[in-house]
Amino acid sequence: DGELFVTTDIARTWISRLFNAGFHGVIITISNPCDVVATEIWHITGYDPRKIIGTGTALDSARLRNAIAKRVNVDQKSIGAYSHQRTQYNHPHRQRRRQVETEQDARRGGYRVYAGKECTEYAIAATAARLTQAVLCDEHYATACSTLLTGEQGESGNYASLPCIIGANGVEEVLSPTLTESE
């Protein structure tokens, strides 16, 4: 929340200039708080919300896949998992303790990186580059990212992270997972 006012003020200044210059592409924002900044960009511009993408929980999801991969000894590219408030981790030979440890590893991933490098911008840059590649190459790439909610999970009018299909036109499809009431 400490970045809230600074980043939304910055977004207000550059977004108008961008659209006044004739921009018609896809916006990928990495600014924190990501969902709020993406929502602000949409409110300011009235632009097609599917062409405004926030990195959202894409990085958290990558950390979750990495934590699961280490637990089950499988390449993380083979794991499909998206970070949200509660992770479902099912493996017939693992116990509940493993699920809790995996969730903790995923949540602490950024802190471990910061402790070692004293920065985390490389990971978010890689996430932004991956989303950019998905748009430029029209990949129809499935990933968690921040998108406008239009009734998903009973919410509308704000950006939040959900699994989405990303292609040349931005968010092509929102995949709304079924969550329990506590999630």
Disulfide bonds with the S-S distance in Angstrom:
none
